[in-house]
Amino acid sequence: GGDSPTPAGNTVYSSTLATQFAGISMNVGVGAVSSVQGNRVYKMSITSGAAAATIPGSFTGIQLLGGDVNVGTSAGNTIGDSASTGSIAITHSVTSAQAMGIQSASTGTVTISGNTVAGITVSGSTTSVTPLFVGINVSAGANNTVSSNVVGSFLTANSIAINTPGTIATSLQSLTGISASGGSFNAVTNNLVSNLDNAHTNSITGSTIRGIMATAGVCTV
C-alpha cells in the first residue's frame, strides 16, 4: 500500500467497472504445505463496480484458491491497521458486492492463525448501495483451522465499519467477523472479534453484525 516506498499516502484504485484487488493470491499444490507469513496489506483506497458473486470481490487481502496452506502460523499477516480506522477504504457501486480480509476457497487443508484484519471502512457509492464485508472466510476444504486471529481491534472503536445507511429494504447489508460457510471440518477457536460497526437502517433479515458465523460442515467454535 501507500503511494511511495515509505509508504506515505494511499494506493488508489478507482473504476466504475468490476475492479478487483487481491493483495496475495495463492493457488498451490497439496501434500507439501505452502506458507503465507508476515505480510501487510494497508494504505489503500478502492472504488469498484465488482459484483457479489465474483471472487475476490472488490477487495481481498489474502486469497487462497487451492492447496494446503498455512497463513500466519509463524508470523502473523496484517490486513489494514489495528491502531487506526480507514487504513483500507473500499467503496462499492453495486449492491451486495463483497470484500474480505482473508478468504479461503481451497479444497485442501488450511490453517489461518495469528493474523489481524482491522482498520477497514466499507461504503456504498450512494445510500441505497448495500455492501457486504467478511473479515475471515473459509468456503471450502477438508480441514480448516481458524484460530488466534484478531478481527477488528480491542481498543480502536469502529475498527471495521460499513458506513452506508443501506436504505433499500430488499437489500442485505451485513458485516461478519469470521465465517465458516463451507468445508467438511472447521475449527474456529480462540479468536478476538471486536469493534465492528454496521450503519444499516433497513429492516431486511440478515442486515446485521455477526461475530462468528458457521453454516457448513462440522464446526468447533
Buried (B, 14 or more C-beta within 10 A) or exposed (E): BEEEEEEEEBBEBEBEEBBBBBBBEBEBEBEEBBBBBEBBBBBBBBBBBBBBEEBBBBBBBBBBBBBBBBBBBEEBBBBBBBEEBBBBBBBBBBBBBBBBBBBBBBBBBBBBBBBBBBBBBBBBBEBBBBBBBBBBBBBBBBBBBBBBBBBBBEEBEBBBBBBBBBBBEEBBBBBBBBBBBBBEBBBBEEBBBBBBBBBBEBEBEEBBBBBBBBEBBEBEB
